[in-house]
Amino acid sequence: MTAGVKQLLAEVLPDRRIADIGEVHGGRISDVFGVRFVDGSEPAIVKVYPSEERWKRAKELDIYELLDRHGVAPIPEIWHSEAASVHLDARPCTVMTMMEGVPLSTVAGAMAEHELFDVYRQMGELLASVHAISMDAFGYITTEILDPATTNAEYILGSVERHLEQYATRGGSQSLWSALGRHFADHASLFDLCKRPALCHNDFHENNVLVTRRDGSRWSISGLIDMETAIAADPVSDVAKTDWFAIRGSRTKVDGLIAGLGGESALGPSLPERLALYRQYHELEMWGFFDHIGSASERDEMTAELRKAVTRGGIRLARPSSARRSR
């Protein structure tokens, strides 16, 4: 694949000689390469998508253009994109700027608490600028909103139904399948508290946020990447996924994120209950993802978490800040 990337760049950027090229780790679906040039000019990222998911290339282009039109920054600049590169076994690809900085995940563990709060506050502000973009309907985005829904409950419950169908056909427990269906249906009113579909990143975690620190100054966000799972949905769903994936009970992180988003009131009523319900929805969603990529251990972990949700007979509360302060 590296040889193909070199051939592609020789055509796309003929005036630049490659100094170094290496695979960038982090994603599980696409192949991503970082490229630096002999003349020290701005480095590049080459993202190569799976042949069977060509639509993801077009989707990311559309989303980055949408973000740019609304002034959301910092995001990559697209230099070149094609649906089937002859140099990459006819796989779709995009060449974009390599943004300054490193993934937050590589440095967060060494940050002081006040630095971590500040970075997560910046993340909240960035995410709020994404959520400020209104969409025409609720739904998953390809190059358009797939099966657009007029209400959030319609979209989420339809998605739950599809995930549960996959769960059942892949050997999941029939009793758990039935209990999950009832669980989400019983709490549909919480989904309908969101009236306006917003653009949501839907994968907003420390691997997809780049940070930089110049001359000992504060850490600053230098890039937002990986828009291929974006949806038109409830912003609280985005917050819940970040909480599930990266925050993992950290009061400092969650308080910083909520502060950057404008405080709990900015996210609407019944926030603790909605966060908890969306976390369970994402666990069901990730069950399907882990099953798709063949990760049995992670899939079984999601099964255990979902079983806890229904056997406890209700929503596991995950209060964003005030409850944590009282503990």
Secondary structure, 3 states (H helix, E strand, C coil): CHHHHHHHHHHHCCCCCEEEEEECCCCCCCEEEEEEECCCCCCEEEEECCHHHCHHHHHHHHHHHHHHHCCCCCCCCEEEEECCCHHHCCCCEEEEECCCCEEHHHCHHHCCHHHHHHHHHHHHHHHHHHHCCECCCEEEECCCEEEEECCHHHHHHHHHHHHHHHHHHCCCCHHHHHHHHHHHHHCHHHHCCCCCCEEECCCCCCCCEEEECCCCCCCEEEEECCCCCCEEECHHHHHHHHHHHHHCCCHHHHHHHHHHCCCHHHHCCCHHHHHHHHHHHHHHHHHHHHHHHCCHHHHHHHHHHHHHHHHCCCCCCCCCCHHHHHC
